[in-house]
């Protein structure tokens, strides 16, 4: 089974998952330099349901969010790292999505049972709205105090 899928293939995969009656947990992010905070977050998110989908931002969006020297790893490389984790069932490669409505439509298409976020997520209000629109529950994973990807990059002399 290929765990890495594009938006074009998502309808088929989602239909298959919904037909099994299993619950879907949805998370999203950049996951540029995977660290213990990411690992614990994904691990806890998986415990909330049966199938864990990770929405993975594209390189252009990461650059806009994190700065011109980012991402350190291309989207396909980040996807392979995430897909190697046993508790990640699918990684969805996001194309360019610039509007809140784009994300909202995708969440409505996926119809997750749960959207998992960290308690300090800067997009918490937007994700709560997406959950409400899609009929999903928003669940919070406690923040793990650790170095961020940006801080790790500085320590490693990458910035």
VMD Tcl script that draws the C-alpha trace (Angstrom):
set ca {
  {0.00 0.00 0.00}
  {1.32 3.41 -0.96}
  {0.81 5.72 2.00}
  {1.66 8.89 0.06}
  {-1.24 10.18 -2.02}
  {-2.11 13.28 -3.99}
  {-5.32 15.27 -3.85}
  {-6.35 13.66 -7.14}
  {-6.40 10.19 -5.52}
  {-7.97 11.25 -2.25}
  {-11.60 10.64 -3.22}
  {-10.96 6.98 -3.95}
  {-9.01 6.43 -0.72}
  {-11.54 8.28 1.45}
  {-14.45 6.35 -0.05}
  {-12.66 3.10 0.68}
  {-11.93 4.10 4.29}
  {-15.48 5.33 4.92}
  {-16.82 2.02 3.56}
  {-14.88 0.13 6.24}
  {-16.59 2.11 9.00}
  {-13.24 3.10 10.51}
  {-12.79 6.52 12.07}
  {-10.54 9.11 10.43}
  {-8.20 11.44 12.29}
  {-6.81 14.40 10.36}
  {-3.72 16.46 11.15}
  {-1.73 18.90 9.07}
  {1.54 20.73 9.00}
  {4.97 21.31 7.50}
  {6.95 18.62 9.35}
  {10.21 20.00 7.95}
  {12.70 18.61 10.46}
  {10.89 15.84 12.28}
  {11.50 16.04 16.03}
  {10.14 14.49 19.23}
  {7.31 17.03 19.42}
  {6.08 15.91 15.99}
  {6.47 12.24 16.90}
  {4.48 12.55 20.14}
  {1.81 14.65 18.43}
  {1.31 12.11 15.63}
  {1.38 9.23 18.10}
  {-1.33 10.84 20.25}
  {-3.41 11.79 17.22}
  {-3.39 8.18 16.01}
  {-4.78 7.03 19.37}
  {-7.88 9.15 18.71}
  {-9.12 6.99 15.83}
  {-8.42 4.23 13.35}
  {-6.87 5.90 10.31}
  {-4.47 8.85 10.55}
  {-4.24 11.22 7.57}
  {-1.49 13.84 7.51}
  {-1.98 16.88 5.28}
  {1.53 17.92 4.24}
  {2.11 21.48 3.09}
  {3.93 22.03 -0.20}
  {7.33 23.69 -0.41}
  {5.98 27.06 -1.51}
  {3.60 27.26 1.46}
  {6.38 26.24 3.89}
  {8.55 29.01 2.45}
  {5.75 31.54 3.01}
  {5.18 30.33 6.57}
  {8.75 29.69 7.71}
  {11.02 31.87 5.57}
  {12.98 31.92 2.32}
  {15.50 29.25 3.38}
  {12.77 26.73 4.15}
  {11.84 24.00 3.78}
  {15.07 22.16 4.43}
  {13.59 19.04 2.87}
  {11.34 18.89 -0.19}
  {7.72 17.85 0.24}
  {8.30 14.37 -1.20}
  {11.20 13.76 1.19}
  {9.14 14.97 4.16}
  {6.31 12.71 3.00}
  {8.60 9.67 2.89}
  {9.78 10.32 6.43}
  {6.20 10.66 7.68}
  {5.05 7.59 5.74}
  {7.77 5.53 7.41}
  {6.07 6.01 10.79}
  {3.89 3.03 11.68}
  {1.08 5.14 13.08}
  {0.74 7.34 9.97}
  {-1.66 5.69 7.56}
  {-1.70 8.26 4.74}
  {0.23 11.39 3.83}
  {-1.63 13.75 1.52}
  {0.60 15.96 -0.61}
  {-1.03 19.36 -0.65}
  {-0.84 21.49 -3.76}
  {-0.83 25.27 -3.50}
  {-3.68 26.28 -1.20}
  {-3.84 29.99 -0.50}
  {-7.34 30.54 0.80}
  {-9.03 29.34 3.96}
  {-11.88 28.18 1.72}
  {-9.48 25.75 -0.08}
  {-8.67 24.03 3.22}
  {-12.30 24.09 4.29}
  {-13.39 22.37 1.06}
  {-10.70 19.71 1.48}
  {-11.76 19.01 5.07}
  {-15.38 18.74 3.93}
  {-14.29 16.26 1.24}
  {-12.31 14.16 3.74}
  {-15.06 14.23 6.38}
  {-12.74 13.29 9.24}
  {-14.26 12.18 12.51}
  {-11.56 14.08 14.39}
  {-9.21 16.94 13.60}
  {-6.27 16.81 15.98}
  {-4.29 19.94 16.84}
  {-1.69 20.95 19.40}
  {-2.93 23.19 22.18}
  {-0.77 26.08 20.94}
  {-1.78 25.79 17.26}
  {-1.82 29.33 15.79}
  {-4.63 28.25 13.43}
  {-6.84 26.83 16.18}
  {-9.84 29.06 15.40}
  {-9.69 28.22 11.69}
  {-9.41 24.50 12.39}
  {-12.31 24.69 14.83}
  {-14.40 26.29 12.08}
  {-13.32 23.58 9.61}
  {-14.30 20.89 12.11}
  {-17.70 22.52 12.66}
  {-18.38 22.80 8.92}
  {-17.35 19.17 8.27}
  {-19.22 17.76 11.27}
  {-15.94 16.70 12.88}
  {-14.71 16.96 16.46}
  {-11.66 19.04 17.26}
  {-9.36 17.39 19.79}
  {-6.29 18.92 21.35}
  {-2.99 17.18 21.99}
  {-0.93 18.71 24.82}
  {2.08 20.68 23.64}
  {5.40 18.88 24.07}
  {8.09 21.31 25.17}
  {11.01 20.69 22.84}
  {13.11 22.43 20.23}
  {11.17 23.53 17.16}
  {12.41 22.70 13.66}
  {13.60 26.31 13.35}
  {15.51 26.11 16.64}
  {17.05 22.77 15.66}
  {18.17 24.27 12.34}
  {19.93 27.09 14.18}
  {21.65 24.65 16.55}
  {22.78 22.57 13.56}
  {24.07 25.69 11.77}
  {21.54 25.41 8.98}
  {20.38 29.03 9.41}
}
mol new
graphics top color blue
foreach p $ca { graphics top sphere $p radius 0.5 }
foreach p [lrange $ca 0 end-1] q [lrange $ca 1 end] { graphics top cylinder $p $q radius 0.2 }
display resetview
